[in-house]
């Protein structure tokens, strides 16, 4: 009985981690495709917009990370 509960707990935790990883993946992909469309419209070239979306997506998540560090009370002024 105890072994069954432990296995069930491990399965539930594994599913939670898997769903969280998939959710994070789709959030990143959504930000990437929105930035690819916006950059494609800005430069009037869909291929260049696609390649410009890589650094733009990285910049967006870098700025989100900077903001979360400041709001977490890391001691930064």
Secondary structure as the mmCIF struct_conf table of DSSP 4:
data_model
#
loop_
_struct_conf.conf_type_id
_struct_conf.id
_struct_conf.beg_label_comp_id
_struct_conf.beg_label_asym_id
_struct_conf.beg_label_seq_id
_struct_conf.end_label_comp_id
_struct_conf.end_label_asym_id
_struct_conf.end_label_seq_id
HELX_RH_AL_P HELX_RH_AL_P1 UNK A 2 UNK A 43
TURN_TY1_P TURN_TY1_P1 UNK A 44 UNK A 44
HELX_RH_AL_P HELX_RH_AL_P2 UNK A 46 UNK A 71
TURN_TY1_P TURN_TY1_P2 UNK A 72 UNK A 73
BEND BEND1 UNK A 75 UNK A 75
#
